[in-house]
Amino acid sequence: MDRMWSPWRSAYVSEAKDRDLSGDESLFSALLHEEQDEKNLILWRGERMFVIMNRHPYNNGHLLIVPYREVTQYDALNPAEQQALAAAIDRCMGWIRDALSPDGFNVGMNLGRAAGAGIPEHLHAHVVPRWEGDTNFMPTTADTKVLPEDLQTTYGKLRKPMSADARASTKNRTETTD
């Protein structure tokens, strides 16, 4: 595969090697506990799940939905966590639609290293926006992948509909309790 210069990847790899993970804590949990959401690309924190951008995305807007509780298999989630995961998938697709206008989505999980999980100790779901004619999910042209914008720009685009969604949720809760 051809390589293109992408300094954010080398910086992330260096940081990951230097990161002191406490005990058996996964990389996701370590990033969550740092409470530096913009730096770590954490977009949203819910009651049972949080959403983080993938540092090695298939396409711009590739999001990961991660339960707070570290489990390796879907059936280890309790029913409330499974429902929260499904609701977060729906929520992420809405935010991505508003921010990036994709033509479709890939949604799924890689459970276990044999299935392609990069962080197999902490289950997470992928929400990947797709566009007609994109070739970035499985590079097909000269084994090269090109992302049209940097992660921080995409982070900013995704935060806009999320902020509007949060304001609408707060307004709806206020109206229903009055």
Secondary structure, 3 states (H helix, E strand, C coil): CCCCCCHHHHHHHHHHHHCCCCCCCCHHHHHHHHCCHHHHCEEEECCCEEEEECCCCCCCCCEEEEECCCCCCHHHCCHHHHHHHHHHHHHHHHHHHHHHCCCEEEEECCCCHHHCCCCCCCCCEEEEEECCCCCCCCCCCCCCCCCCCCHHHHHHHHHHHHHHHHHHHHHHHHHHHC
